[in-house]
Amino acid sequence: MWAYFKAIKEVLRNVGQQRSRVNLGPALNSKLLNSAFNIQNIMERTIRRAAMKKRVAIIGAGISGLASIRSCLEEGLEPTCFERSDDIGGLWKFSDHTEEGRASIYQSVFTNSSKEMMCFPDFPYPDDFPNFMHNSKLQEYIISFAKEKNLLKYIQFETLVTSINKCPDFSTTGKWEVTTEKNGKNETTVFDAIMICSGHHVYPHLPKDSFPGLNRFKGKYFHSRDYKEPGIWKGKRVLVIGLGNSGCDIAAELSHTAQQLLSSRSGSWVMSRVWDDGFPWDMIVITRFQTFLKNNLPTAISDWWYMRQMNARFKHENYGLMPLNGSLRKEPVFNDELPARILCGTVTIKPNVKEFTETSAVFEDGTVFEAIDCVIFATGYGYAYPFLDDSIIKSRNNEVTLYKGIFPPHLEKPTMAVIGLVQSLGAAIPTTDLQARWAAQVIRGTCMLPSAKDMMDDIDEKMGKKLKWFGNSETIQTDYIVYMDELASFIGAKPNIPQLFLKDPRLAIEVFFGPCSPYQFRLEGPGKWSGARNAILTQWDRSLKPMKTRVIRGVRKPRLPMDFLRLLAIPALLIALFLVLI
C-alpha cells in the first residue's frame, strides 16, 4: 500500500515539474502546477488516513458479526472477524450435533419474525421466500448477504478467541490484545477496538438446585440445546420444563410421537404467527402508531388493550397458560400448534415441579407424572464471555451494565461494543445492524458517548422502566421501536415523521401506520439506501407474493388509516368513559 501511494506521489511531482518547464504562459503553468500539487496533497492525506485506519476485532460471524463487518467497512475501519466454526450464520447454522461454545438449534426451527421485518435494511429477501422461514432458508439468505457485501474475506474461520485484554497503555490508546488459537497455535494481535458478537444462546442455564431429587432421577435429562429431532423419543414418556419458545416447540413436536407433559413455573402468552386477516403478526403489531398509543395511554387502558390482544386467539386461563402477571410485556411465545395440541389432549400443561423421585416428577399441585423416560429443560441461557474479564461487562453487583445495551460505561476509552445482547418483539437482524452502525461511528470518533456518570444514570433509569414493563430490572428485553429510534437518532437515521407527512404523505402513512420495517432506518442519514422508499411502499406485495400460488380474486392489502381509526375507537371510548366517571 505504501509503495503504491509513494509511486503515484512521485509521478505527480514529476508531472508538476515537467509542466513548470514548458512555456505555456505564466497563468496556465501556475494552474497546472497547483492542480498537480493539490492532487499530491490529497494523496498524502489519503496515505495518512490509511496509516491511521483503526483495526477492529469482531468476535463471531453470525448476524451480529456480519452486521459489524459491514458497518466497519462503511465507516472506513479495518475489520478482522474471528469465527470458531467453519461457516457463517451463528445460531442459524444448523448442525445435527452440539458444539462447545456455539449456539445450537433443532432441525425444525422456523423464524418467529416475518421476512419483511427481519431483513438487513438494504437487502430485502427474494419475493418468493416464505414469510416465516425454516432455518435453512434463513441461512441461505445470510450467505447471500455476506457474498453480496463481500464480507467473507474479512473472516478467519476455525479461529478461537481465547482472551481479550487491555494493552498496558489502554488509558491513552484504548487498544486491546486479542489472543487467538488456530490449529493448536496461539497468536496475539493488537487491535484498536473490539466488537463482541458471540450471541446469548450459547451457555445453557440448567438450574439443578431448583429441582430437589433430580440427582437421584434414573431417567435421562438434558437441556433443550441438545435436542435435535423427535424420532428417538417415539413412544416415550417425556417431561418438558419451561414455557418459552423452545419448550413449546419441542412439546408440540414430541406430542405427535411421544406421551409428554409441559411444565411451567409462571405461564406465558402464546401468540400465533398468523394475525388479523391472515397477515404476519409483526407487520400488524409492530407499528409506530400502536407503540405511540401503548406508551401514552393511561396504564390501565394500555394494560387492558395489551391483554385483550394476547387473548384474541384463545383464553389463556382456559388452557393453563395464563401468565402470573398478564400485564407485563415479557417476551411472548410464538407457536401456532400448541393450543390445538392441548385441545387434542396430546400436550398437558402442569405447574412447576416440586421434586423428582427415581422415576417420576411430583408437581406443586400434588399430581405425579410416573415412569418418565426423559426430562428436557428448556430453561434458557446465561450470558458469558469466557475470553473477557467479567468485570468489564458486569461492572456492578454482577449485573450486565451496558449503555444502551452496547457500551461498557466505565472504560477509559469507548473501544469495546457488545452487539446483539438485547431482546425485544422486534427481529434481531435490523437491531444488530443499527447497533453496529452506531458502534462503528463511536469507534471511528464521529459519535461521542456521554460521561460515565451520565451513562450509569441512563442505565439506572432504563432498569426502572424494565422493572415496570417486564417485571425484571436485569432483563435484556427492550421496547423495539423506542430502542431503534433512540439508536437511529444518534447517527441521524431516525425517520422524521412530521417532515415526511409534509414532503411525502404516501410514504409517511406507511411509515407511521404500517409495519416498522427495517427499511425505515435507511431512509436518511449515513448509510442511506436509495431503494428504501420503494421497499417500504412494496412490502405488502412481497409478503403476499409467496402465497399467490392459487389466485381466486384480487389480493386484499390492509387499509392502514381506516384499520387504525377503527382500532383507535375502542381506547378513545374508554378514555371518554374514564374522564366522565372522574
Salt bridges, closest charged atoms under 4 A:
GLU10 OE1 - ARG13 NH1 3.24
GLU44 OE2 - LYS9 NZ 3.10
GLU74 OE2 - ARG70 NE 3.78
GLU74 OE2 - ARG522 NH1 3.10
GLU75 OE1 - ARG444 NH1 2.95
GLU78 OE2 - ARG55 NE 3.66
ASP87 OD2 - LYS93 NZ 3.34
ASP96 OD1 - HIS97 ND1 2.96
GLU99 OE2 - HIS97 NE2 3.86
GLU99 OE2 - ARG102 NH1 3.44
GLU116 OE1 - ARG542 NH2 2.83
ASP122 OD2 - ARG70 NH1 2.84
ASP122 OD2 - LYS149 NZ 3.28
GLU140 OE1 - LYS137 NZ 3.80
ASP192 OD1 - LYS175 NZ 3.84
ASP277 OD2 - ARG556 NH1 3.41
ASP303 OD1 - ARG329 NH1 2.77
ASP336 OD2 - ARG273 NH1 2.88
GLU337 OE2 - HIS256 NE2 2.46
GLU355 OE1 - ARG216 NH2 3.90
GLU358 OE1 - LYS218 NZ 3.45
ASP365 OD2 - LYS350 NZ 3.49
GLU399 OE1 - ARG396 NE 3.45
GLU412 OE1 - LYS166 NZ 3.54
ASP433 OD1 - ARG70 NH2 3.21
ASP433 OD2 - ARG437 NH1 3.93
ASP433 OD2 - ARG522 NH2 3.50
ASP457 OD2 - LYS453 NZ 2.93
ASP458 OD1 - LYS404 NZ 3.01
ASP458 OD1 - LYS462 NZ 3.11
ASP460 OD1 - ARG396 NH2 2.78
GLU461 OE2 - LYS465 NZ 3.55
ASP485 OD2 - ARG288 NH1 2.61
GLU486 OE2 - LYS404 NZ 2.48
GLU486 OE2 - LYS462 NZ 3.57
ASP504 OD2 - ARG533 NE 2.53
ASP541 OD1 - LYS557 NZ 2.47
ASP563 OD1 - ARG566 NH2 3.22
